[in-house]
Amino acid sequence: MAVLRVGIGHAKTAREAAETAMQKTPKPDLTIAFSAFGKNPKESYDAIRSMVGNSAIIGGTSCGEITSALQGPQNDSVAVMTLQSSYLSIGVGVGENLSTDPKAAAEQAAAGAHKSLKSNPTVMSLMAIALDGKNASEASRLKPFVNVIIPDGSTAQEEPFMRALIKETGTVAQIVGGSTAHDFNASTTFQFGNGVYQNAAVLATISSGLKLGTAMGHPYFPGTKGAVVTRSQGRTVYELNRRPATEVVKEMLGINELNSEVFAKNPFGIKSSDVFAEYTVKSVAQHGEDGSLTFFAEIPEGAYLRHMQTDRNFAIASFRSTLQKAVNDAGSPKKVGAVVIFNCILRHLLKTRMDVCDTSIIRETLGEDVPVIGFNTFGEQGITLGGAVGHYNQTATVLVIGDELISQ
């Protein structure tokens, strides 16, 4: 018997998308909504709110909207997923002024999420039953909480926000999320967190008796060339191998000119510091006249930046593996109830060039009828296999919600 009801709507208008989703969920507990940046965010939010009643609403503006209702990401659309289950409890908090004070934003978001998260005796009872009835290996995968974060992708403050957030929430609850986006013709984005915000970060703390799992992955493997970061600060790298960073990258790539297209097609990888030493991907945003390179993520001094490569077969296999990792992390439920994808806009452009479709891979891997929602982001947040939390580029982070109780 299903313990989770999920609705999906994907349309040109928020009202139509929400109305379609509500056909499956009369009283949703959580609504996830991504609206194309070109649409009025307040109008989109208000239309969704008018349809979903008292449901918690999270999401924001996007650069391409993804659902299982349509093939591939769409532009100028609104995607809505509604979830209804007596085994779900949601707390939503919003941290404002992210660009100027990410620490205070994290504290505000955590306080709001924890205050609004209502205790669910059913979930607590299921947790006790599951811990008593499972072996140690199975019990170790139980997750009392998962934190979904949706920060403003125009602020470049994701890392300090996450550092402060982890100090507030601890490391027990996994983190997964994506940064809201615009259409490249604006300077700000919008976030949905039971309201409409700018320059903010939304935190949704999910307490659930359902099986939950997360994973992150990217379509790249390490090449043979790289360089040591010998001087950097935050997201700006000034020197590689004790030389101006731009000179080293030009030599590495065998080119004379650097531009946005070159950066998009030539990301770099850094090994995670955990025991798995996975490569996490960092992409260059721009170069400076002083020979520096500014990335879309922080680059620590002493790191070895490896030039990354890919091909179509590897990209497909990698995403299929990411999905399977998320399912395994959820405790391998027999039925997946919903999938949420936070997908980098640069990864989307790569997949377009390669003619790769994520929703098709999901259908092939998890089943034809699995409900999916996602959006093209300005950065992705998640954890590596070894548990290291990070902000990534050209990556997909995934949340899997099982249609199965943790006691099963």
Steps between C-alpha positions, in 0.01 A plus 500: 500500500630844408605715796587802283282685250680714242363743244687652206402802297698671224348782298544852368312640798545432870127456555470229236810320629376507861149400400632194314720397793211535745299235315716240676534671841188658656690622808874517427752536780780630278496683168818543296479763225746631243399792281682636195677823591314696232169445677382725782608303813238657727222411255633145463523453876156647569339277235662192651407602855137546396493138382701312766341637816712474815778296339857611558641649177868505403679571172593802295591637159678280250683489169307197373232295673498119519220252566403149402193647327709630209813387319805695611529846656255764381531878475239757598304248707406419860563160655312387812524187713260440789566236765248369748569251777415463866864395537639841393574804717650815347661801664582801282734785591633792296828682558502850352785735400702203379745709298611718792468267800485129409564398862195688628298367205587143596410558863168659400416220255581226751301668777198540272512143369536346844227718651249409228587129493219334693569181694348196332442216750437255215845570354666464840323169562605370158860597573495300823340200325753519215798521735373203698411284200792555262855380506779749560576545129138583417447719805809708421330628184197642679472878476290682758553826310608631160571869439409640158663838436414743222732804512505805273743402223594861423664566839806269482455433873403134499813370678497742797125442533549123515789526745283701736197277441687183594603665827131556570360164385791263557614236255230236559253644247616470142506810281380511140394793286556744217546873451220698337571640154413778259507529121849660481342841439452587868706539815278325754279194541192415708436235765174340620480419870135541601536837333711668230849626581815643343854486633396216730548129568214261564542202731244220504560245775321175417417256777360184353400144563564441131831380363713796384829502313733750336791486256711724282673434170642664190576389144881541513810289549851635573730587212878489503570870557476713811663758723542587868314799640780707651304818576126538537236674706142380512391437141790682337820319399792735441782253443540144377846343533615845627411666170199710391204261486387609153842426347506148644147419382571627148805272481308209649223533240727596212311822420575871478169646615273433797125558488175370651464223240849371575427503872167318458661223295809463719411455868750403767484240772620489859518179700278496807684473829304196619609138469342457154694794350230564239554774248267795553462742212578873504448724198660833413263797481735768362861611470650824622752742351732416789530140378250362751214257448173532692307176542136421579616332823773544759847370411737438794872569486703182466233319301592322178273612218460218251368568149186287455374319192188314392322311225139406439518143628671608819249780559207259471661235719597760760146632543359149517753427773403817688134394500589156629716650777203710616273195502761300694540788742123488558525137604407359159120540513313267267305797367635852448229755575668816370829638370619861537793612281716809540678524166772747401418719201848424360435127534174557312688671216745208486214246487336700221819483294521125565127432448460352850168520687490453878129422517546218248782355710280522811222310326742231385663472844215548748185433299269672252263648757736651759401867565791740443553871555812712467653814359815632338695673775783747554680252728426174680541392861537149633728244661759265361502126569733569789272763653675823397254786448567725202383753244560372148482590132397293195348251744164342578398452861204271558242436771311170486181451704387140534137395494589272787527534877834492678372202701460289185 
